[in-house]
Amino acid sequence: MTHTAVKAPDGLRPPGRALVRRGTLSVLLHRRSALVAAALTLVLAVAVVAAICVGERTLSPVEVLKVAFGHPSPDRLTIELLRLPRAAVGVVVGFAFGVAGALIQTVGRNPLASPDVIGVSQGAAALTVGLLVFGAISSPFAIPLVSVTGGMLTAAFVYVVAWRRGLHAQRFVLIGIGISIALGSLTHLFLIGADIFQALHAKVWLTGSLKGRGWDEVKPVLVVLLAAVPCLLWASRAQRGLSLDDSTAVALGNRLDRQRLGLAALGVVLASVATGAAGSVNFVALVAPQVAARLTRDAHIPLLSAGLAGAVIVVVADIVARVALAPIQLPVGVITAMIGAPYLMWLLIRARAERPS
Amino acid sequence: MTVRTDMTVRTDVVRTESTSTAHLGAEGLTLGYAEHTVVTDLDLQLPPGRVTVIVGPNACGKSTLLRALGRLLKPARGLVLLDGEDLHHRPTRWVAQQIGVLAQTPTAPEGMTVFDLVARGRQPHQRWWRQWSAEDEARVTEALHQTGITDLADRHVDELSGGQRQRAWIAMTIAQDTRTLLLDEPTTYLDIAHQIEVLDLLRRLNHDLGRTIVAVLHDLNQAARYADHLIMMRDGRIVAHGDPADVVTDRRVHDVFGLEAIVVPDPVTATPLIVPAVPRYARARGNGELVPAEPADRIG
């Protein structure tokens, strides 16, 4: 260390971040985000154990943990065949919705620009129901593909219709809401026109329920999530540029068009594949990223925490859905809608109140 | 630690050498939005290491020109050249290391701290494996110091006053450490004292760090006072450019801005000072009646 006679200001470090520097390598870690992610992981673990315990026959958490660590238990079959798969669906679907919401809200620069508000989930649902009721889908493995196709087509359509020499978040959201309503009607039309058994099958899929779902539904979502990890690492850096205005972002060397397209495509795929696995679990993609952003107070929506928050919401909502009117099991989508709908209204009211400024 | 030694080196000495090579200019530049042409067939050379100010009436294309020079707008025809190379065919990151741009109404996300905003200026120099180098630390510390906002580093950008906020944004572009800095109306929305503060800061950056500064300004008197090189535009063309004393004349102010004015030497700096000459009406008197004013050259 060399000190010259002139006293210069000390080097300043980013506040609230942990710095690891080894030679030319340096990594910053947002302390609060890391803490929030750790806390949410813990909450999720507790929620999953609770979800496994709760049911027709209540199990003790001790039994659940015993099974988890490979000890013999009389409840092993109940846990491994019924409750764990169901909780797992909740985790992956919630995680995918949460991350998808964070990505699309970042691109839209608006909490309202969520895949389940702008029609992506509804598009995925409409195409899947359409093909289900007309018997075009024979294998359950085809559903994720069909859903992703439906979601992508809808997103592209909304994008094209909303494009007018640039993309304005407000117009994008309004057109998306319109199209999602139209797609909802289309879905009902498919159900009415269909054979009763096909319609029933489609309707059960559509309501956003975790009932009777298991590893077959977990697999495609998990595969997509794992495949998306490198893309998500890229996305979390691309998000930084998008949090500033366009001119400044470009001046700082961001390739905005490419980044927006990448983030949006990633978000649409995740939202669609989650819809394919559990139907429309509404409002999770809307609420989870906002909860995560408020907890971490970072300048952009944290992807990991948004995913974890989504998983917690879906798993907890499913517990409520099973317990609230037991022995009747409500679809989890009903519970998430009860949380999400008032929040959506609050956002709309706040957006209107802020407009004059 | 390299940081401290770095900070003690007089940066101005180091910088001025590299600055001399930043030749930014344009050839046959035509700019527009959709069908609407704003700037037509414009040639331009910006003197390196100097302060250039672009002036002109509203909608003359001065901001559009600045955006094209900063690569924020793709030319319909023609080239923007940096050291003889077409700017629009160079990698985005490389351009961001050469030219900093302060947009007209930049926006930061809610709750972002001044430090984080200024640190964003380092983005073109960062990689995912190099998120906070000693160089980043030195440049951000220096930028905060240069703009006098070190004490505000932990405050939120949205709770600053207009003048403080503008200094934070300028600090961000300083941290970007580019040889050329383009600013689009950096004094708009500021009161007169803060306008002067920002303009003084820009001159100081030019003097101390040897940065080439190009700014679009609304106020002709301030432009004449702070510019080494003045570019006057009208209807998407350059009407005159050069030393402010040569560019700003009664006749040009009339032809370009449509304003009858006389140009006198500024009592402080001796740069041209524009005094509107024959307003059609003076201000209303107590009874609300409008009183024709005396032509300025007959007063006194």
Interface residues (C-beta under 8 A of the other chain):
Chain A: M1 T2 H3 T4 V6 A8 P9 D10 G11 L12 R13 P14 P15 R17 L19 R21 T24 L25 S26 V27 L28 R165 L233 R237 R240 G241 S243 L244 D245 S247 T248 V250 A251 L252 G253 N254 R255 R297 A299 H300
Chain B: M1 V3 R4 T5 M7 T8 Y33 A34 R67 G70 R71 L72 T92 R93 V95 A96 Q97 I99 G100 V101 L102 A103 Q104 T105 P106 T107 A108 P109 G111 M112 T113 F115 D116 A119 R120 G121 Q123 P124 W128 W129 R130 Q131 W132 S133 A134 E137 A138 V140 T141 E142 L144 H145 T150 A153 D154 Q176
